[in-house]
Amino acid sequence: MNNINECPTWMQHLENDDLSFIKRFILASGSLKEVAREYGVSYPTVRLRLDRLIQKIQAEEELDDDRYINTIKSLAINEKIDLNIAKILIEKYRQQVKALKGGG
């Protein structure tokens, strides 16, 4: 990530609720008990949400290591294909991979 305005790929695919949770977690200094209190839920509920968020991020990281995606990114960086086309190809590929894994 070279630009302060760029957002990591794993973060781009999170829902707003997930990003809000991350913000609250950070502001609570990583205290799940504090986050549970703020949300008005039990500690196990917050722990489960964090575990699911970790799984989402790990899944995105796995996709980032994907050869196809890296090839498309390389082609875009080297101006062999248009950046917008690269983004479309990567997003369509991600959708297919998620569908094959049963994620939608």
C-alpha positions in Angstrom: 0.0 0.0 0.0 1.8 3.1 -1.2 -0.8 5.7 -0.8 -2.4 6.8 2.5 -5.8 7.0 0.6 -5.5 3.3 -0.6 -7.4 0.8 1.5 -6.1 -2.8 1.7 -8.0 -5.3 -0.4 -9.2 -7.3 2.6 -10.7 -4.1 4.1 -12.4 -3.1 0.9 -14.6 -6.2 1.0 -15.8 -5.8 4.5 -19.3 -4.5 5.3 -19.8 -1.2 7.1 -20.9 -3.1 10.2 -17.6 -5.0 10.2 -15.6 -1.7 9.9 -17.6 -0.2 12.7 -16.9 -3.2 14.9 -13.2 -2.9 14.1 -13.2 0.8 15.0 -15.0 0.1 18.3 -12.6 -2.8 19.0 -9.6 -0.5 18.5 -11.1 2.3 20.5 -11.7 -0.2 23.3 -8.0 -1.1 23.2 -8.9 -4.6 22.1 -11.0 -5.3 25.1 -13.8 -7.7 24.0 -15.5 -7.1 27.4 -15.6 -3.4 26.7 -17.0 -4.0 23.2 -19.6 -6.3 24.6 -20.7 -3.7 27.1 -20.9 -1.0 24.3 -23.0 -3.3 22.1 -25.1 -4.5 25.0 -24.4 -8.1 24.3 -22.5 -11.0 26.0 -18.8 -11.6 25.7 -19.3 -14.9 23.8 -21.4 -13.0 21.2 -18.7 -10.5 20.6 -16.1 -13.3 20.5 -18.1 -15.1 17.8 -18.4 -11.9 15.8 -14.6 -11.4 16.0 -14.0 -15.0 15.0 -16.2 -14.5 11.9 -14.5 -11.3 11.0 -11.1 -13.0 11.3 -12.4 -15.7 8.9 -13.5 -13.1 6.4 -10.1 -11.4 6.5 -8.3 -14.7 6.2 -10.4 -15.6 3.2 -9.6 -12.3 1.5 -5.9 -12.8 2.2 -6.0 -16.2 0.6 -7.5 -14.6 -2.5 -4.8 -11.9 -2.5 -2.2 -14.7 -2.7 -4.1 -16.2 -5.8 -2.0 -16.4 -8.9 -4.8 -15.3 -11.2 -5.4 -12.1 -9.2 -1.7 -11.4 -9.0 -1.4 -11.9 -12.8 -4.2 -9.4 -13.4 -2.7 -6.9 -11.0 0.7 -7.3 -12.7 -0.9 -6.7 -16.2 -2.6 -3.5 -14.9 0.6 -2.2 -13.2 2.5 -2.8 -16.4 -0.3 -1.1 -18.4 -1.0 -4.2 -20.5 -4.7 -3.9 -19.5 -6.8 -1.0 -18.2 -7.0 -0.6 -14.4 -10.8 -0.6 -14.5 -10.9 -3.8 -16.5 -8.5 -5.4 -14.0 -10.8 -4.4 -11.1 -13.8 -5.9 -12.9 -12.0 -9.1 -13.7 -10.7 -9.5 -10.2 -14.2 -8.8 -8.7 -15.9 -11.3 -11.0 -13.3 -13.9 -10.2 -13.7 -13.3 -6.4 -17.5 -13.8 -6.8 -16.9 -17.1 -8.6 -14.5 -18.3 -6.0 -16.9 -17.4 -3.2 -19.8 -19.1 -5.0 -17.7 -22.3 -5.5 -16.8 -22.3 -1.8 -20.5 -21.9 -0.9 -20.2 -18.3 0.2 -22.8 -16.8 -2.0 
